[in-house]
Amino acid sequence: MVNDPQASGEGVHITVLTPTYNRADKLGRLYESLCAQTFRDFEWVVVDDGSADATAEVVAGLAAGAPFPVRYVRKQNGGRHTAINAGVREAAGTFCAVIDDDDWYRPNALERLKFHWDAIPDPDRFAEVQGLCEEDGAIIGTAYPVDVFDSDYYELTHVLGVWGDKIGMIRTDVLREFPFPELGSYVEPRMLWLRMSALYRIRGVNEVLAGKEYLPDGVTKSLHSQHERLAGARLAYYEELLAMRRPMPTRARYKTYANLVRTSLHEHRSFRAQAGAVPARGWLAAAIPAGVVLYRRDRHRAAKV
């Protein structure tokens, strides 16, 4: 559905892309934050991942009065990553700004993202510009080393230790070049950024651009308690990370190997099989005790639920 047949989103600068599942009651807050944006050249594409609630009706109601193009895409339930892929295929914008249904933008968020992108002298080398998020007035995770910082995902996360949810906009052509692998109901979100880091950089800015609410039934909350169910996807991420053979601080490398052991055990993979899949067996041997401890802790916590 589109709120205006003459405003299909063709030629817009930014596609704000929202994957959603049974969150009809949360979309209004995000919608209001879009109505308040100081930058107006955008569309909103809502991808419904097979909701059983009134998501379609709610989006139709919002679209009817929206001052920007709104498009609704419904698909069979397949997970957030498949919904993002579907939205990227539909996107009319040069950039995609992915924001979840329970989050919201500050009024100048899209304007500031465009401002910082336009300041990049060699944009062909960059995939994304991103800023900070907050929850209850506090920054989520860590800020960038300086207020405007150019790097890539691998360096930011695994060398510099920058962590926590960020919000940004990504070139649509890059997202089409690097779609999420659709191998099951869950794919480690970091996989996409890890793969992009082989070719593209990120400009990070220390400006709070969005607010987040981590709901009890939300994806982020559930990811911290479902290690066994998600182990296969996480194992694939750690294997691909180590296969890149890029420099990594000792502590970060040890932690990566320990998590590889942990997820391998959840997947019933023997130590012999693990040794055949890593670039450095010495690191694996050193990390086995920590990995076993993490695995047993996961099992203990799961048994208490």
URDANOR-V441708 format. One record per residue. N is the residue number from 1. RES is the residue in one small letter. SS is DSSP state (a for helix, b for strand, c for the rest). PSI is psi in whole degrees, -180 to 180 (none if undefined). Layout:
N_RES_SS_PSI / N_RES_SS_PSI
This chain:
1_m_c_147 / 2_v_b_141 / 3_n_c_-22 / 4_d_c_118 / 5_p_c_-22 / 6_q_c_-1 / 7_a_c_65 / 8_s_c_-4 / 9_g_c_-2 / 10_e_c_127 / 11_g_c_8 / 12_v_c_159 / 13_h_c_-41 / 14_i_b_134 / 15_t_b_112 / 16_v_b_119 / 17_l_b_122 / 18_t_b_108 / 19_p_b_139 / 20_t_b_151 / 21_y_c_111 / 22_n_c_44 / 23_r_c_36 / 24_a_a_-34 / 25_d_a_-9 / 26_k_a_-15 / 27_l_a_-26 / 28_g_a_-40 / 29_r_a_-44 / 30_l_a_-43 / 31_y_a_-46 / 32_e_a_-37 / 33_s_a_-29 / 34_l_a_-39 / 35_c_a_-27 / 36_a_c_0 / 37_q_c_137 / 38_t_c_-20 / 39_f_c_128 / 40_r_c_-7 / 41_d_c_71 / 42_f_b_162 / 43_e_b_163 / 44_w_b_118 / 45_v_b_117 / 46_v_b_118 / 47_v_b_113 / 48_d_b_113 / 49_d_c_52 / 50_g_c_36 / 51_s_c_151 / 52_a_c_4 / 53_d_c_-157 / 54_a_c_31 / 55_t_a_-46 / 56_a_a_-44 / 57_e_a_-40 / 58_v_a_-46 / 59_v_a_-40 / 60_a_a_-42 / 61_g_a_-42 / 62_l_a_-42 / 63_a_a_-33 / 64_a_a_-31 / 65_g_c_12 / 66_a_c_140 / 67_p_c_17 / 68_f_c_160 / 69_p_b_137 / 70_v_b_130 / 71_r_b_138 / 72_y_b_127 / 73_v_b_124 / 74_r_b_139 / 75_k_c_164 / 76_q_c_144 / 77_n_c_128 / 78_g_c_-1 / 79_g_c_158 / 80_r_a_-40 / 81_h_a_-38 / 82_t_a_-32 / 83_a_a_-40 / 84_i_a_-45 / 85_n_a_-43 / 86_a_a_-41 / 87_g_a_-39 / 88_v_a_-40 / 89_r_a_-32 / 90_e_a_-15 / 91_a_c_135 / 92_a_c_-11 / 93_g_c_155 / 94_t_c_-32 / 95_f_b_153 / 96_c_b_127 / 97_a_b_102 / 98_v_b_125 / 99_i_c_134 / 100_d_c_163 / 101_d_c_-21 / 102_d_c_14 / 103_d_c_173 / 104_w_b_153 / 105_y_b_150 / 106_r_c_154 / 107_p_c_-29 / 108_n_c_14 / 109_a_a_-54 / 110_l_a_-37 / 111_e_a_-43 / 112_r_a_-37 / 113_l_a_-44 / 114_k_a_-42 / 115_f_a_-48 / 116_h_a_-34 / 117_w_a_-45 / 118_d_a_-20 / 119_a_c_-7 / 120_i_c_123 / 121_p_c_-25 / 122_d_c_69 / 123_p_a_-19 / 124_d_a_-23 / 125_r_a_-6 / 126_f_b_145 / 127_a_b_-28 / 128_e_b_151 / 129_v_b_137 / 130_q_b_152 / 131_g_b_-164 / 132_l_b_158 / 133_c_b_159 / 134_e_b_155 / 135_e_b_125 / 136_d_c_38 / 137_g_c_-1 / 138_a_b_139 / 139_i_b_136 / 140_i_c_124 / 141_g_c_-143 / 142_t_c_155 / 143_a_c_175 / 144_y_c_159 / 145_p_c_-35 / 146_v_c_169 / 147_d_c_-32 / 148_v_b_114 / 149_f_b_125 / 150_d_b_129 / 151_s_b_-160 / 152_d_c_169 / 153_y_a_-44 / 154_y_a_-50 / 155_e_a_-45 / 156_l_a_-48 / 157_t_a_-48 / 158_h_a_-7 / 159_v_a_-49 / 160_l_c_-15 / 161_g_c_23 / 162_v_c_128 / 163_w_c_169 / 164_g_c_153 / 165_d_c_135 / 166_k_b_167 / 167_i_b_137 / 168_g_b_-167 / 169_m_b_141 / 170_i_b_142 / 171_r_b_129 / 172_t_a_-37 / 173_d_a_-32 / 174_v_a_-40 / 175_l_a_-32 / 176_r_a_-28 / 177_e_a_-32 / 178_f_c_71 / 179_p_c_158 / 180_f_c_135 / 181_p_c_135 / 182_e_c_78 / 183_l_c_5 / 184_g_c_-169 / 185_s_c_-12 / 186_y_c_134 / 187_v_c_135 / 188_e_c_117 / 189_p_c_-31 / 190_r_a_-18 / 191_m_a_-42 / 192_l_a_-47 / 193_w_a_-34 / 194_l_a_-45 / 195_r_a_-39 / 196_m_a_-31 / 197_s_c_-15 / 198_a_c_-22 / 199_l_c_-26 / 200_y_c_155 / 201_r_b_168 / 202_i_b_137 / 203_r_b_117 / 204_g_b_138 / 205_v_b_140 / 206_n_b_65 / 207_e_b_133 / 208_v_b_119 / 209_l_b_-12 / 210_a_b_157 / 211_g_b_150 / 212_k_c_149 / 213_e_c_115 / 214_y_c_99 / 215_l_c_150 / 216_p_c_-31 / 217_d_c_12 / 218_g_c_166 / 219_v_a_-45 / 220_t_a_-45 / 221_k_a_-43 / 222_s_a_-28 / 223_l_a_-27 / 224_h_c_-10 / 225_s_c_8 / 226_q_c_50 / 227_h_a_-40 / 228_e_a_-45 / 229_r_a_-34 / 230_l_a_4 / 231_a_a_-39 / 232_g_a_-44 / 233_a_a_-39 / 234_r_a_-38 / 235_l_a_-43 / 236_a_a_-38 / 237_y_a_-48 / 238_y_a_-37 / 239_e_a_-42 / 240_e_a_-37 / 241_l_a_-49 / 242_l_a_-31 / 243_a_a_-18 / 244_m_c_-25 / 245_r_c_37 / 246_r_c_159 / 247_p_c_143 / 248_m_c_136 / 249_p_c_152 / 250_t_a_-47 / 251_r_a_-41 / 252_a_a_-38 / 253_r_a_-41 / 254_y_a_-43 / 255_k_a_-39 / 256_t_a_-44 / 257_y_a_-38 / 258_a_a_-40 / 259_n_a_-30 / 260_l_a_-43 / 261_v_a_-47 / 262_r_a_-51 / 263_t_a_-33 / 264_s_a_-42 / 265_l_a_-39 / 266_h_a_-30 / 267_e_c_8 / 268_h_c_37 / 269_r_c_128 / 270_s_c_163 / 271_f_a_-34 / 272_r_a_-45 / 273_a_a_-38 / 274_q_a_-42 / 275_a_a_-30 / 276_g_c_-6 / 277_a_c_4 / 278_v_c_155 / 279_p_c_-17 / 280_a_c_103 / 281_r_a_-28 / 282_g_a_-43 / 283_w_a_-41 / 284_l_a_-47 / 285_a_a_-41 / 286_a_a_-31 / 287_a_a_-8 / 288_i_a_-47 / 289_p_a_-45 / 290_a_a_-39 / 291_g_a_-39 / 292_v_a_-41 / 293_v_a_-45 / 294_l_a_-41 / 295_y_a_-47 / 296_r_a_-35 / 297_r_a_-43 / 298_d_a_-45 / 299_r_a_-40 / 300_h_a_-45 / 301_r_a_-40 / 302_a_a_-35 / 303_a_a_-24 / 304_k_a_-15 / 305_v_c_none
